[in-house]
Amino acid sequence: MARIDVPKPLREVINILEDHGYSAYPVGGCVRDSLRGKSPKDWDAAVSATPEQVSLALKSHPSRVIGTGLAHGTVTVIYQDEIYELTTFRTDGEYSDNRRPDTVEFISSIYGDLARRDFTVNAIAYDCKNDKIIDPFHGAADIERGIIRCVGEAGKRFEEDSLRILRGLRFCSVLGFDIEKETSDAMLSHAELLKNVSYERIYSELKMILCGKNIEFVLRRYCDIFAEVLPEIKPMFDFPQINPYHCYDVWEHTVHAVANIEADPVLRMTALFHDSGKPSVHTREVSENGSITDHFYNHGAVSANLALTALDRLKADNASKDAVVYLVKHHGDVTAPTRKSVKRRLNKLCLEFPDGRKIFEMLIKVKLADVSAQAENVRASRAAELNMTLKIADEIITENECFSLKNLAVNGYDIMSVGYSGKAVGKILQNVLDMVISDRLQNNKDEIIKYIKSNSFIIE
């Protein structure tokens, strides 16, 4: 068994509670991660004391106790700049909304508390005093085997709280675990209950699921669950795309693209939606000899609208939403691997985004993932061109070459000093920038002023 190193501040809190006659155990994810040999991000504990009893026991202790979920027996203890959640042993009443228990009952047994939990890998407590785990549902063995399995009857667990379906997918994707058959079947058969989960929670889980190392398997095996919360993707399932550039149907292409891009929520969400509009714009060309070629004209714009609809519904933050929608819409745009073309693209992006350079890099990554999921005979050449484009962009940025008004050698005051004012200033600056980007004018203040003085600018 992997060693469980409980943080000293939490051990101190647990010792105080035990000195007052209560039981307290680190529980759930911190124990699971410790048994996997990983450092837990958060430490929670289950305790036999009620919130009032916890507060009273720690009254003379330098920690702060905050009642963050008193109805469910939870207090937050802040000590030595660390935050711990302590929750009273409990059993849950009926779940009439398929999300949260209508009532809870505080109990004295850790075993009863573990029995209400979602998956066996999370239903493990650690007895600090005796240095042993409390594992009535064999979660440690499931961790060792890499299995996600419900505590008790799987269907009942998901009927109680349907968010557990997405949590199960998250563990499968992030930890790389398999899902036990009964649990898997119940997740699929209860997927419609996800309608009872708030969009904010769905979005939070989706981002983590998409960024998991096992996302390719999860998308392929559990596509119907994804379709429950993202109906925009369903038309892609099994939709053919017969043309020289593709070897997969639209969904299988999408699955490969998601798996082949960096594990960043914006990038993976972009890859998920980048071809979502293809089924609605599909046309088929049949030649005289009977050969078939599928076309998907303007699918980038249609896909971007679908992504926007989904992200609005999920209440995504504006920065992520704007980036995903732009990247989806423009993933098929061509930027030639030349300094002039790259500078023009960088200039446009810097006008639209606070960090246009980052969006450009993300756009190339999306294109590379797209190419990686295309027909084998086109992958190498297209990837080479995209990598060359990215290399040129890196050189432009590293060498501080001019591609926006921000790094132009003159500003509005310089233009006014030559005798122009009002709208003319902006028009001339843009003209000068175009000249610099196209290498027809050096980004040098004296040269630019000389150019302006020697030309007549007609400003309408």
FILORO-27931 format. One record per residue (C-alpha): residue in three letters; y, x, z. Coordinates in steps of 0.25 Angstrom, whole numbers. Layout:
N
node type ALA	c2 Y	c1 X	c3 Z
...
//
This chain:
460
node type MET	c2 0	c1 0	c3 0
node type ALA	c2 14	c1 5	c3 -4
node type ARG	c2 23	c1 8	c3 8
node type ILE	c2 33	c1 -2	c3 12
node type ASP	c2 45	c1 5	c3 17
node type VAL	c2 54	c1 -6	c3 24
node type PRO	c2 68	c1 -2	c3 25
node type LYS	c2 72	c1 3	c3 39
node type PRO	c2 83	c1 -8	c3 41
node type LEU	c2 73	c1 -19	c3 37
node type ARG	c2 62	c1 -13	c3 46
node type GLU	c2 73	c1 -13	c3 58
node type VAL	c2 76	c1 -27	c3 55
node type ILE	c2 61	c1 -31	c3 55
node type ASN	c2 59	c1 -23	c3 68
node type ILE	c2 70	c1 -31	c3 75
node type LEU	c2 64	c1 -44	c3 71
node type GLU	c2 50	c1 -40	c3 75
node type ASP	c2 56	c1 -35	c3 89
node type HIS	c2 61	c1 -50	c3 90
node type GLY	c2 47	c1 -55	c3 88
node type TYR	c2 48	c1 -58	c3 73
node type SER	c2 40	c1 -54	c3 61
node type ALA	c2 47	c1 -48	c3 49
node type TYR	c2 41	c1 -42	c3 36
node type PRO	c2 47	c1 -37	c3 23
node type VAL	c2 41	c1 -46	c3 13
node type GLY	c2 41	c1 -49	c3 -2
node type GLY	c2 47	c1 -41	c3 -13
node type CYS	c2 50	c1 -29	c3 -4
node type VAL	c2 35	c1 -28	c3 0
node type ARG	c2 30	c1 -30	c3 -14
node type ASP	c2 39	c1 -19	c3 -20
node type SER	c2 35	c1 -10	c3 -8
node type LEU	c2 20	c1 -12	c3 -11
node type ARG	c2 23	c1 -9	c3 -26
node type GLY	c2 30	c1 4	c3 -22
node type LYS	c2 44	c1 0	c3 -25
node type SER	c2 56	c1 0	c3 -17
node type PRO	c2 60	c1 -14	c3 -14
node type LYS	c2 74	c1 -19	c3 -17
node type ASP	c2 75	c1 -29	c3 -6
node type TRP	c2 68	c1 -30	c3 7
node type ASP	c2 65	c1 -44	c3 13
node type ALA	c2 58	c1 -48	c3 26
node type ALA	c2 51	c1 -61	c3 31
node type VAL	c2 53	c1 -63	c3 45
node type SER	c2 47	c1 -73	c3 56
node type ALA	c2 61	c1 -74	c3 62
node type THR	c2 71	c1 -85	c3 57
node type PRO	c2 85	c1 -81	c3 52
node type GLU	c2 91	c1 -84	c3 65
node type GLN	c2 80	c1 -76	c3 72
node type VAL	c2 83	c1 -64	c3 63
node type SER	c2 98	c1 -65	c3 66
node type LEU	c2 95	c1 -65	c3 81
node type ALA	c2 85	c1 -54	c3 80
node type LEU	c2 95	c1 -45	c3 72
node type LYS	c2 107	c1 -49	c3 80
node type SER	c2 109	c1 -36	c3 87
node type HIS	c2 105	c1 -28	c3 74
node type PRO	c2 116	c1 -22	c3 65
node type SER	c2 110	c1 -30	c3 53
node type ARG	c2 117	c1 -42	c3 48
node type VAL	c2 109	c1 -55	c3 46
node type ILE	c2 114	c1 -65	c3 36
node type GLY	c2 108	c1 -79	c3 34
node type THR	c2 106	c1 -79	c3 19
node type GLY	c2 95	c1 -89	c3 18
node type LEU	c2 93	c1 -96	c3 31
node type ALA	c2 87	c1 -109	c3 26
node type HIS	c2 75	c1 -100	c3 21
node type GLY	c2 75	c1 -91	c3 32
node type THR	c2 82	c1 -79	c3 26
node type VAL	c2 92	c1 -69	c3 32
node type THR	c2 98	c1 -57	c3 26
node type VAL	c2 99	c1 -45	c3 35
node type ILE	c2 108	c1 -34	c3 31
node type TYR	c2 106	c1 -20	c3 38
node type GLN	c2 110	c1 -6	c3 35
node type ASP	c2 115	c1 -11	c3 21
node type GLU	c2 101	c1 -17	c3 18
node type ILE	c2 99	c1 -32	c3 15
node type TYR	c2 86	c1 -39	c3 20
node type GLU	c2 82	c1 -53	c3 19
node type LEU	c2 74	c1 -59	c3 30
node type THR	c2 67	c1 -72	c3 29
node type THR	c2 59	c1 -80	c3 39
node type PHE	c2 45	c1 -83	c3 36
node type ARG	c2 44	c1 -96	c3 30
node type THR	c2 36	c1 -106	c3 22
node type ASP	c2 43	c1 -115	c3 11
node type GLY	c2 43	c1 -130	c3 10
node type GLU	c2 43	c1 -138	c3 -3
node type TYR	c2 50	c1 -132	c3 -16
node type SER	c2 55	c1 -145	c3 -22
node type ASP	c2 64	c1 -138	c3 -32
node type ASN	c2 54	c1 -127	c3 -36
node type ARG	c2 63	c1 -116	c3 -31
node type ARG	c2 66	c1 -116	c3 -16
node type PRO	c2 59	c1 -122	c3 -4
node type ASP	c2 65	c1 -135	c3 2
node type THR	c2 62	c1 -130	c3 16
node type VAL	c2 56	c1 -118	c3 22
node type GLU	c2 49	c1 -116	c3 36
node type PHE	c2 50	c1 -104	c3 44
node type ILE	c2 36	c1 -99	c3 48
node type SER	c2 31	c1 -87	c3 57
node type SER	c2 21	c1 -81	c3 47
node type ILE	c2 23	c1 -71	c3 37
node type TYR	c2 11	c1 -76	c3 30
node type GLY	c2 16	c1 -90	c3 28
node type ASP	c2 29	c1 -84	c3 23
node type LEU	c2 22	c1 -75	c3 12
node type ALA	c2 14	c1 -87	c3 8
node type ARG	c2 26	c1 -94	c3 2
node type ARG	c2 30	c1 -82	c3 -7
node type ASP	c2 29	c1 -82	c3 -22
node type PHE	c2 20	c1 -70	c3 -26
node type THR	c2 10	c1 -62	c3 -18
node type VAL	c2 17	c1 -49	c3 -21
node type ASN	c2 29	c1 -55	c3 -13
node type ALA	c2 21	c1 -61	c3 -2
node type ILE	c2 19	c1 -48	c3 6
node type ALA	c2 26	c1 -44	c3 19
node type TYR	c2 26	c1 -31	c3 26
node type ASP	c2 23	c1 -29	c3 40
node type CYS	c2 32	c1 -17	c3 44
node type LYS	c2 26	c1 -16	c3 58
node type ASN	c2 12	c1 -15	c3 54
node type ASP	c2 15	c1 -8	c3 40
node type LYS	c2 6	c1 -18	c3 32
node type ILE	c2 9	c1 -29	c3 22
node type ILE	c2 6	c1 -44	c3 24
node type ASP	c2 0	c1 -49	c3 11
node type PRO	c2 -8	c1 -62	c3 12
node type PHE	c2 -7	c1 -65	c3 -3
node type HIS	c2 -12	c1 -51	c3 -7
node type GLY	c2 2	c1 -47	c3 -14
node type ALA	c2 0	c1 -32	c3 -12
node type ALA	c2 -13	c1 -33	c3 -20
node type ASP	c2 -5	c1 -41	c3 -31
node type ILE	c2 6	c1 -30	c3 -31
node type GLU	c2 -5	c1 -20	c3 -33
node type ARG	c2 -11	c1 -27	c3 -44
node type GLY	c2 2	c1 -31	c3 -50
node type ILE	c2 0	c1 -46	c3 -49
node type ILE	c2 10	c1 -58	c3 -47
node type ARG	c2 3	c1 -69	c3 -40
node type CYS	c2 9	c1 -81	c3 -32
node type VAL	c2 6	c1 -83	c3 -18
node type GLY	c2 -3	c1 -95	c3 -17
node type GLU	c2 -3	c1 -106	c3 -28
node type ALA	c2 6	c1 -101	c3 -40
node type GLY	c2 10	c1 -114	c3 -45
node type LYS	c2 15	c1 -118	c3 -31
node type ARG	c2 23	c1 -105	c3 -30
node type PHE	c2 31	c1 -108	c3 -43
node type GLU	c2 33	c1 -123	c3 -39
node type GLU	c2 39	c1 -119	c3 -26
node type ASP	c2 49	c1 -109	c3 -33
node type SER	c2 49	c1 -108	c3 -48
node type LEU	c2 57	c1 -95	c3 -48
node type ARG	c2 45	c1 -88	c3 -44
node type ILE	c2 40	c1 -89	c3 -58
node type LEU	c2 51	c1 -80	c3 -63
node type ARG	c2 49	c1 -71	c3 -50
node type GLY	c2 35	c1 -70	c3 -55
node type LEU	c2 39	c1 -66	c3 -69
node type ARG	c2 49	c1 -56	c3 -62
node type PHE	c2 38	c1 -49	c3 -54
node type CYS	c2 29	c1 -49	c3 -67
node type SER	c2 40	c1 -43	c3 -75
node type VAL	c2 47	c1 -33	c3 -65
node type LEU	c2 34	c1 -28	c3 -57
node type GLY	c2 25	c1 -29	c3 -69
node type PHE	c2 15	c1 -37	c3 -62
node type ASP	c2 5	c1 -47	c3 -68
node type ILE	c2 6	c1 -62	c3 -64
node type GLU	c2 -7	c1 -68	c3 -59
node type LYS	c2 -13	c1 -79	c3 -67
node type GLU	c2 -11	c1 -91	c3 -58
node type THR	c2 3	c1 -86	c3 -55
node type SER	c2 6	c1 -84	c3 -70
node type ASP	c2 1	c1 -98	c3 -74
node type ALA	c2 9	c1 -105	c3 -63
node type MET	c2 22	c1 -97	c3 -68
node type LEU	c2 20	c1 -102	c3 -82
node type SER	c2 16	c1 -117	c3 -78
node type HIS	c2 28	c1 -118	c3 -68
node type ALA	c2 38	c1 -111	c3 -77
node type GLU	c2 46	c1 -124	c3 -79
node type LEU	c2 49	c1 -124	c3 -64
node type LEU	c2 59	c1 -113	c3 -67
node type LYS	c2 69	c1 -124	c3 -71
node type ASN	c2 71	c1 -125	c3 -56
node type VAL	c2 76	c1 -111	c3 -54
node type SER	c2 91	c1 -108	c3 -55
node type TYR	c2 95	c1 -101	c3 -68
node type GLU	c2 101	c1 -89	c3 -60
node type ARG	c2 88	c1 -86	c3 -53
node type ILE	c2 81	c1 -87	c3 -67
node type TYR	c2 91	c1 -77	c3 -73
node type SER	c2 89	c1 -68	c3 -61
node type GLU	c2 74	c1 -68	c3 -63
node type LEU	c2 74	c1 -67	c3 -78
node type LYS	c2 82	c1 -54	c3 -77
node type MET	c2 72	c1 -48	c3 -68
node type ILE	c2 60	c1 -53	c3 -76
node type LEU	c2 66	c1 -48	c3 -89
node type CYS	c2 69	c1 -34	c3 -84
node type GLY	c2 54	c1 -32	c3 -79
node type LYS	c2 45	c1 -22	c3 -85
node type ASN	c2 35	c1 -32	c3 -88
node type ILE	c2 44	c1 -41	c3 -95
node type GLU	c2 36	c1 -41	c3 -108
node type PHE	c2 24	c1 -47	c3 -102
node type VAL	c2 32	c1 -57	c3 -94
node type LEU	c2 40	c1 -62	c3 -106
node type ARG	c2 27	c1 -63	c3 -115
node type ARG	c2 18	c1 -70	c3 -104
node type TYR	c2 29	c1 -79	c3 -97
node type CYS	c2 38	c1 -83	c3 -109
node type ASP	c2 36	c1 -97	c3 -105
node type ILE	c2 42	c1 -95	c3 -92
node type PHE	c2 54	c1 -88	c3 -98
node type ALA	c2 56	c1 -99	c3 -107
node type GLU	c2 57	c1 -109	c3 -96
node type VAL	c2 70	c1 -101	c3 -91
node type LEU	c2 74	c1 -96	c3 -105
node type PRO	c2 71	c1 -107	c3 -115
node type GLU	c2 79	c1 -100	c3 -125
node type ILE	c2 68	c1 -90	c3 -127
node type LYS	c2 56	c1 -100	c3 -129
node type PRO	c2 58	c1 -101	c3 -145
node type MET	c2 55	c1 -86	c3 -146
node type PHE	c2 41	c1 -88	c3 -141
node type ASP	c2 31	c1 -86	c3 -153
node type PHE	c2 43	c1 -87	c3 -163
node type PRO	c2 39	c1 -78	c3 -175
node type GLN	c2 48	c1 -69	c3 -182
node type ILE	c2 42	c1 -64	c3 -195
node type ASN	c2 50	c1 -53	c3 -201
node type PRO	c2 49	c1 -38	c3 -204
node type TYR	c2 56	c1 -34	c3 -191
node type HIS	c2 47	c1 -41	c3 -181
node type CYS	c2 33	c1 -41	c3 -176
node type TYR	c2 34	c1 -51	c3 -165
node type ASP	c2 38	c1 -65	c3 -163
node type VAL	c2 52	c1 -68	c3 -157
node type TRP	c2 47	c1 -69	c3 -142
node type GLU	c2 38	c1 -57	c3 -143
node type HIS	c2 49	c1 -49	c3 -149
node type THR	c2 58	c1 -53	c3 -138
node type VAL	c2 47	c1 -49	c3 -127
node type HIS	c2 46	c1 -35	c3 -133
node type ALA	c2 61	c1 -34	c3 -134
node type VAL	c2 63	c1 -38	c3 -119
node type ALA	c2 53	c1 -28	c3 -115
node type ASN	c2 59	c1 -17	c3 -123
node type ILE	c2 73	c1 -17	c3 -118
node type GLU	c2 78	c1 -11	c3 -105
node type ALA	c2 76	c1 -19	c3 -93
node type ASP	c2 90	c1 -24	c3 -91
node type PRO	c2 93	c1 -39	c3 -89
node type VAL	c2 103	c1 -41	c3 -101
node type LEU	c2 94	c1 -33	c3 -111
node type ARG	c2 82	c1 -40	c3 -108
node type MET	c2 88	c1 -54	c3 -108
node type THR	c2 94	c1 -50	c3 -121
node type ALA	c2 81	c1 -46	c3 -127
node type LEU	c2 75	c1 -59	c3 -122
node type PHE	c2 85	c1 -67	c3 -129
node type HIS	c2 88	c1 -58	c3 -141
node type ASP	c2 80	c1 -66	c3 -151
node type SER	c2 79	c1 -79	c3 -144
node type GLY	c2 87	c1 -86	c3 -155
node type LYS	c2 77	c1 -82	c3 -166
node type PRO	c2 69	c1 -95	c3 -166
node type SER	c2 81	c1 -104	c3 -169
node type VAL	c2 87	c1 -96	c3 -181
node type HIS	c2 73	c1 -93	c3 -187
node type THR	c2 72	c1 -94	c3 -202
node type ARG	c2 60	c1 -90	c3 -210
node type GLU	c2 60	c1 -84	c3 -224
node type VAL	c2 48	c1 -85	c3 -233
node type SER	c2 47	c1 -76	c3 -245
node type GLU	c2 41	c1 -80	c3 -259
node type ASN	c2 28	c1 -72	c3 -255
node type GLY	c2 27	c1 -80	c3 -242
node type SER	c2 32	c1 -69	c3 -232
node type ILE	c2 40	c1 -74	c3 -220
node type THR	c2 52	c1 -68	c3 -214
node type ASP	c2 59	c1 -74	c3 -202
node type HIS	c2 74	c1 -73	c3 -200
node type PHE	c2 82	c1 -75	c3 -187
node type TYR	c2 97	c1 -75	c3 -192
node type ASN	c2 107	c1 -75	c3 -181
node type HIS	c2 97	c1 -75	c3 -170
node type GLY	c2 105	c1 -66	c3 -161
node type ALA	c2 117	c1 -76	c3 -160
node type VAL	c2 107	c1 -87	c3 -157
node type SER	c2 99	c1 -79	c3 -147
node type ALA	c2 112	c1 -75	c3 -140
node type ASN	c2 116	c1 -90	c3 -138
node type LEU	c2 102	c1 -92	c3 -132
node type ALA	c2 104	c1 -81	c3 -123
node type LEU	c2 118	c1 -86	c3 -119
node type THR	c2 112	c1 -100	c3 -116
node type ALA	c2 101	c1 -94	c3 -107
node type LEU	c2 110	c1 -84	c3 -100
node type ASP	c2 120	c1 -95	c3 -97
node type ARG	c2 109	c1 -104	c3 -91
node type LEU	c2 104	c1 -93	c3 -83
node type LYS	c2 118	c1 -90	c3 -78
node type ALA	c2 118	c1 -75	c3 -82
node type ASP	c2 130	c1 -67	c3 -79
node type ASN	c2 140	c1 -66	c3 -90
node type ALA	c2 138	c1 -51	c3 -92
node type SER	c2 123	c1 -52	c3 -94
node type LYS	c2 125	c1 -64	c3 -103
node type ASP	c2 136	c1 -59	c3 -112
node type ALA	c2 127	c1 -46	c3 -114
node type VAL	c2 114	c1 -53	c3 -117
node type VAL	c2 121	c1 -63	c3 -127
node type TYR	c2 128	c1 -52	c3 -134
node type LEU	c2 116	c1 -43	c3 -135
node type VAL	c2 107	c1 -55	c3 -140
node type LYS	c2 117	c1 -59	c3 -150
node type HIS	c2 119	c1 -45	c3 -156
node type HIS	c2 105	c1 -39	c3 -154
node type GLY	c2 104	c1 -40	c3 -169
node type ASP	c2 117	c1 -34	c3 -173
node type VAL	c2 117	c1 -20	c3 -180
node type THR	c2 125	c1 -9	c3 -176
node type ALA	c2 123	c1 3	c3 -185
node type PRO	c2 120	c1 16	c3 -179
node type THR	c2 134	c1 22	c3 -183
node type ARG	c2 145	c1 26	c3 -174
node type LYS	c2 155	c1 16	c3 -180
node type SER	c2 145	c1 4	c3 -179
node type VAL	c2 142	c1 7	c3 -164
node type LYS	c2 156	c1 9	c3 -161
node type ARG	c2 160	c1 -5	c3 -167
node type ARG	c2 148	c1 -11	c3 -159
node type LEU	c2 153	c1 -4	c3 -146
node type ASN	c2 167	c1 -9	c3 -148
node type LYS	c2 163	c1 -23	c3 -150
node type LEU	c2 154	c1 -23	c3 -138
node type CYS	c2 165	c1 -17	c3 -129
node type LEU	c2 174	c1 -28	c3 -133
node type GLU	c2 164	c1 -38	c3 -128
node type PHE	c2 158	c1 -32	c3 -116
node type PRO	c2 163	c1 -23	c3 -104
node type ASP	c2 153	c1 -13	c3 -108
node type GLY	c2 151	c1 -14	c3 -123
node type ARG	c2 143	c1 0	c3 -123
node type LYS	c2 133	c1 -6	c3 -114
node type ILE	c2 131	c1 -18	c3 -122
node type PHE	c2 129	c1 -10	c3 -135
node type GLU	c2 118	c1 -2	c3 -128
node type MET	c2 112	c1 -14	c3 -124
node type LEU	c2 113	c1 -20	c3 -138
node type ILE	c2 105	c1 -8	c3 -143
node type LYS	c2 95	c1 -9	c3 -132
node type VAL	c2 93	c1 -24	c3 -136
node type LYS	c2 91	c1 -20	c3 -151
node type LEU	c2 81	c1 -9	c3 -147
node type ALA	c2 73	c1 -19	c3 -140
node type ASP	c2 74	c1 -29	c3 -151
node type VAL	c2 69	c1 -18	c3 -161
node type SER	c2 58	c1 -14	c3 -152
node type ALA	c2 52	c1 -28	c3 -153
node type GLN	c2 53	c1 -28	c3 -168
node type ALA	c2 43	c1 -24	c3 -179
node type GLU	c2 37	c1 -10	c3 -177
node type ASN	c2 42	c1 -6	c3 -191
node type VAL	c2 57	c1 -8	c3 -188
node type ARG	c2 57	c1 -4	c3 -173
node type ALA	c2 59	c1 12	c3 -175
node type SER	c2 70	c1 12	c3 -185
node type ARG	c2 78	c1 1	c3 -178
node type ALA	c2 77	c1 7	c3 -165
node type ALA	c2 81	c1 21	c3 -170
node type GLU	c2 94	c1 14	c3 -176
node type LEU	c2 97	c1 7	c3 -163
node type ASN	c2 95	c1 20	c3 -155
node type MET	c2 104	c1 27	c3 -164
node type THR	c2 115	c1 16	c3 -162
node type LEU	c2 113	c1 18	c3 -147
node type LYS	c2 114	c1 33	c3 -148
node type ILE	c2 127	c1 32	c3 -156
node type ALA	c2 133	c1 22	c3 -146
node type ASP	c2 130	c1 32	c3 -135
node type GLU	c2 137	c1 43	c3 -142
node type ILE	c2 149	c1 35	c3 -145
node type ILE	c2 150	c1 31	c3 -130
node type THR	c2 147	c1 45	c3 -125
node type GLU	c2 157	c1 52	c3 -134
node type ASN	c2 167	c1 41	c3 -130
node type GLU	c2 169	c1 37	c3 -145
node type CYS	c2 179	c1 26	c3 -147
node type PHE	c2 173	c1 12	c3 -149
node type SER	c2 183	c1 3	c3 -142
node type LEU	c2 197	c1 1	c3 -138
node type LYS	c2 194	c1 6	c3 -125
node type ASN	c2 191	c1 21	c3 -130
node type LEU	c2 201	c1 20	c3 -141
node type ALA	c2 212	c1 32	c3 -140
node type VAL	c2 223	c1 22	c3 -141
node type ASN	c2 227	c1 10	c3 -133
node type GLY	c2 237	c1 -2	c3 -135
node type TYR	c2 248	c1 6	c3 -129
node type ASP	c2 246	c1 16	c3 -140
node type ILE	c2 247	c1 6	c3 -151
node type MET	c2 260	c1 0	c3 -145
node type SER	c2 266	c1 14	c3 -144
node type VAL	c2 265	c1 14	c3 -160
node type GLY	c2 273	c1 1	c3 -161
node type TYR	c2 262	c1 -10	c3 -161
node type SER	c2 261	c1 -22	c3 -151
node type GLY	c2 254	c1 -35	c3 -148
node type LYS	c2 242	c1 -38	c3 -156
node type ALA	c2 244	c1 -26	c3 -165
node type VAL	c2 240	c1 -17	c3 -154
node type GLY	c2 226	c1 -23	c3 -152
node type LYS	c2 224	c1 -23	c3 -167
node type ILE	c2 228	c1 -9	c3 -169
node type LEU	c2 219	c1 -4	c3 -158
node type GLN	c2 207	c1 -11	c3 -164
node type ASN	c2 210	c1 -5	c3 -178
node type VAL	c2 211	c1 8	c3 -172
node type LEU	c2 198	c1 6	c3 -165
node type ASP	c2 191	c1 2	c3 -178
node type MET	c2 196	c1 15	c3 -184
node type VAL	c2 191	c1 23	c3 -173
node type ILE	c2 177	c1 17	c3 -173
node type SER	c2 176	c1 18	c3 -188
node type ASP	c2 180	c1 33	c3 -187
node type ARG	c2 192	c1 31	c3 -195
node type LEU	c2 201	c1 35	c3 -184
node type GLN	c2 200	c1 45	c3 -173
node type ASN	c2 200	c1 40	c3 -158
node type ASN	c2 212	c1 49	c3 -156
node type LYS	c2 226	c1 43	c3 -151
node type ASP	c2 235	c1 51	c3 -160
node type GLU	c2 226	c1 48	c3 -172
node type ILE	c2 226	c1 33	c3 -169
node type ILE	c2 241	c1 32	c3 -167
node type LYS	c2 243	c1 40	c3 -180
node type TYR	c2 234	c1 30	c3 -187
node type ILE	c2 241	c1 18	c3 -181
node type LYS	c2 255	c1 24	c3 -185
node type SER	c2 250	c1 26	c3 -199
node type ASN	c2 245	c1 12	c3 -202
node type SER	c2 251	c1 -1	c3 -202
node type PHE	c2 244	c1 -12	c3 -194
node type ILE	c2 246	c1 -27	c3 -198
node type ILE	c2 244	c1 -35	c3 -186
node type GLU	c2 243	c1 -50	c3 -189
//
